[in-house]
Amino acid sequence: DAGVIQSPRHEVTEMGQEVTLRCKPISGHNSLFWYRQTMMRGLELLIYFNNNVPIDDSGMPEDRFSAKMPNASFSTLKIQPSEPRDSAVYFCASATGTGVTEAFFGQGTRLTVV
Amino acid sequence: GQSLEQPSEVTAVEGAIVQINCTYQTSGFYGLSWYQQHDGGAPTFLSYNGLDGLEETGRFSSFLSRSDSYGYLLLQELQMKDSASYFCVSYSGAGSYQLTFGKGTKLSVIP
């Protein structure tokens, strides 16, 4: 398996634009997590899904952020409109679900909002 | 809520042993894990403790005490490549698990 695949790897956008980050989890994994990493706040859990259903989205900063998982092999994190403070590295991770002991991370998307 | 406390930085000499401590306050706590992240890279799994006691994986060991809400990661025979950030991670929930990361400990291994 190729592991968790995120795209794009880097994104530079202007303030106010819509940004969509994409994630393909490892096949057979039924838990998916979105994290945001910054120097100031560390790794923050934004939302996680189990069997494509959002379980906890309390970490989503505000209504400008939304996440979907339309099927077991694809998830998106959308920011609309984007702001400079959204600049961060966004990671997607997947795990096998119940009895999980290891989450596998993608290489991340480095987002810069100017 | 969920919170984990660990030191922000540790420096140790190549070949030595270093211990990184973690205390947690996690509702619905299930287990504690450790992840390593090199600069510019993604976090990677090191170990998991679901029960009290010590788990050993090569040069790395991890310990959990549920009664003390405390765990640690022990790295032995330190190598330069061990310079990285180390995160303690709590698993909580039932049926599906939420992974909450501590702020991370930046380990610098010096010659």
Boltz contact constraints between the chains, C-beta under 6 A:
constraints:
  - contact:
      token1: [A, 31]
      token2: [B, 96]
      max_distance: 6.0
  - contact:
      token1: [A, 42]
      token2: [B, 103]
      max_distance: 6.0
  - contact:
      token1: [A, 42]
      token2: [B, 104]
      max_distance: 6.0
  - contact:
      token1: [A, 43]
      token2: [B, 101]
      max_distance: 6.0
  - contact:
      token1: [A, 50]
      token2: [B, 96]
      max_distance: 6.0
  - contact:
      token1: [A, 55]
      token2: [B, 96]
      max_distance: 6.0
  - contact:
      token1: [A, 56]
      token2: [B, 98]
      max_distance: 6.0
  - contact:
      token1: [A, 100]
      token2: [B, 97]
      max_distance: 6.0
  - contact:
      token1: [A, 101]
      token2: [B, 48]
      max_distance: 6.0
  - contact:
      token1: [A, 102]
      token2: [B, 45]
      max_distance: 6.0
  - contact:
      token1: [A, 103]
      token2: [B, 99]
      max_distance: 6.0
  - contact:
      token1: [A, 105]
      token2: [B, 42]
      max_distance: 6.0
  - contact:
      token1: [A, 105]
      token2: [B, 43]
      max_distance: 6.0
  - contact:
      token1: [A, 107]
      token2: [B, 42]
      max_distance: 6.0
  - contact:
      token1: [A, 108]
      token2: [B, 42]
      max_distance: 6.0
